[in-house]
Amino acid sequence: MTSLITATRFARHFLAAHWRWRTFDATALHRFQEQRARAAVAHAYAHSPFYRDHWAGHDLTGWRTLPTVDKATMMANFDRFNTVGVTRAAALDAAMLAERSRDFRPTVGPYTVGLSSGTSGHRGVFLVSPAEQGAWAGLILARALHRLRRGGVRVAFFLRSFSNLYAQANGRLVKLRYFDLMTPIPVAVEQLNAFQPHIVIGPPSLLGLLADAQTTGALHMTPDRLISVAEVLEPQDELRLQTTFQAPVHQIYQCTEGLLAVSCAHGGLHIQEDVVALQLEPLDAAGEWCTPIVTDFWRRTQPIIRYRLNDVVRLAPAPCPCGSPFRVLATIAGRCDDLCYFFDAEGARQPVFPDTLRRAILLASAAIIDYEIVQERDGQLQICLLADASTPFDAVADVVVETVQSTLVRYDLQPATVTVELGLTPRPADAKRRRVQRIHA
């Protein structure tokens, strides 16, 4: 009986997500958002002691202007934040046990527990009910599968941790095989050669290792698509993956706080506006770069309402050729914590976005293979490079320093103290890559 309920719930959400994507115009989408957001607010007010206190004295119908929350607030108030009485201690115990055992099936009561990777400096815990699992599985397949195959679509899924969420997506439509990021690459290559997936999902750093194996001939797969998750997908990585596998590279933008954006068949990274409302708060005077404030329309166990993320994003200037009214993200640049700071002519502290520094490095020299940028204090940069051995490293380093300084001058900023070193910092296989990182004391 339980499996029948699960299958029915999955099918209902799969079909509904397809229908909304194909039929909603801007007016219908706005109406739907208002209805779902008000229902989410009403449920949170009735069942979450935290939100009831947090919204005291506010007009709940004006949900777009309710006070914001963030990860630190959620974790500090976890016991009163969720609506089902699960304590932070119980959730963390279950999540950490799963991390250590690498068995992600156990739950706290009926609730799936997940743990974020903690790249923002704070590990977040999330709770999902069986009903929410079914809704998520139906939605993600409706949006990420652009066409169905007779006999099912084989999907190879590389992530730091598995989840009952993903298990719900496994069935006749999709044959999903999970690969732990800690799996040695030779083992993963052997299994991929046998599995021959139609879609490969994983962080760009992992996909890059698979591209290395494909280039050497150890790996021989012909996927229809690659889907980048968990890390920033930079243009040079996207081009290399496309060239190596002769397949398009799409993205899923998802975090502890919800499913935020998925690439359509045309490659446009669409905000999932029937799932979440993303209010974009400007970070610069021109309003080009923004940080998202998320309201999830569907989650009831752990309501996400006016939740401020730490990410830096930019909207595409034009609609997607697919014709959807769902807005498109042009860039996910990283985290607000990784803004780097320099000084203007008057000595005032000014931010520089990670994307600006990335471009400066990549445009400096064709000999650069990979890089990392770390800022430990204002006005300083430590740059680590992998470079083609055929070009003297000192020459590459000099050009990099010159390019960075000229970039800062172009933005009317004082020159920085820049050091350039050969080699990248070793990184655990299950750790997210952050090519631009601000170290906070």
C-alpha positions, 0 to 999 in steps of 0.5 A: 500500500505504501509503495502504491501511495508513493508511486501515485504521489510521484506521478501526480507531481511529475504530470503537474510539473510538466503541465505548469511548465508548458501552460503557465504564462506570466499572469498564471505564474504570478497567481500561482505564486501568490496562492502557494506562498500565502498557503505556506505562510499560513501553515508556518504561522500555525505550526512553527513556533519560531515563525509565529514569534518572528512575524509578530506584528506583521501583515502575513498577506504581504509575504514578500516583505516579511522579515528574512531568515538565514542559515544561522538563524534556522540552525540556532532555532531548529527545534522551534523552526521545524513543524514536526517537533524534531530536535536539532540534536536528533537530526544532527545525530542521524545526519552525522551517523549517515555521513560516517557510515555512508548509509543514507537510508535511515530516517528520524521517524518518517523524516529524511534528514540531510546535511549541507556541505558547509561551504558557507561556514555553517553546516545546515540540516534539512528535514523532508517528509515522505510527501515532500520526497514524492513531490521533489522526485516528480518535479526534478524528473519532470524538469531535468528529463527533457525526453524519455527513452523506451526502457528508461533513462540511465543516470549516473549521479555523483554526490558527496552524500546520497539521500532518500530524496534521490531514491524516490526518483529511481524506477521504470522511468529512470535507472539511477546509479549513485556514485559516492564522490569518495569512489576512486576514479578508476573504479568509477570509470570501470563502472561507468563503462559497464553502465553507459549512462545517458545522463551524468550528474556531478560537480564540475571538478568530478566531471573534469576528472571523467573528461581526463579519463575519456581523453586518455581512453580509459573511459568510453561513454557517450552521454546525451547530456552532462548536468553540473551540480554543487559547484560553480560551473565556469565557462572554460570547464563547460567548454572542455566538457562539451568538447570532450564528450560531444554533449551539452552541459546543463545545470541544476542549482539546488541547495539545502533550501530547495530546488532553485533552477534547472536548465531547459532543453535550450540550456537556459538555467530557469528559476523554478518559479512554481516551486520557489520565489526568488527575490533578488536583492542587489549587491551593486549599484547597477543591480546586476549582481544579486543575492537571492531571498528564497520562499519555497512554496511546497515545504511544510516540515521545515518552512523556507520563507524569505530565507536569505542565501549567501550566493551571488547570481546574475539574471540573463538580460533576455528571455530564453528561446524556449519561450518560458516565462520562468526567469533565467540565471545567466551566472551563479558566481559563488558566495557573498562570503567570497567577495574580495575587497580592495581600496579605491583612491580615497582608501575606501574599501570596495568589493570585487566580484569573483567573476571579475577575478576569474576572468582576469586570470583566464584572460592573462595567459593561454598557458594557465590550466587551472587556478585558485585565488585566496584573499586573507585580507583586504588589498591582497591576493594569493594566486595558485596556478597550474600552467603548461610546462612549455611556458616558463612559470615566471613569465606566466606569473608576471602576466597574471600579476599585470592583468590583475593590477590592470583590472583593478586600475580599470575599476579605479582601485589601488594596486593589490599585493599579489603573490603567485605560486605554482601548484594547487592546494590538495582538496579532499574528493568530497569537498566542493571546489572554490576557485575564488575564496575569501578567508575570514578571520 
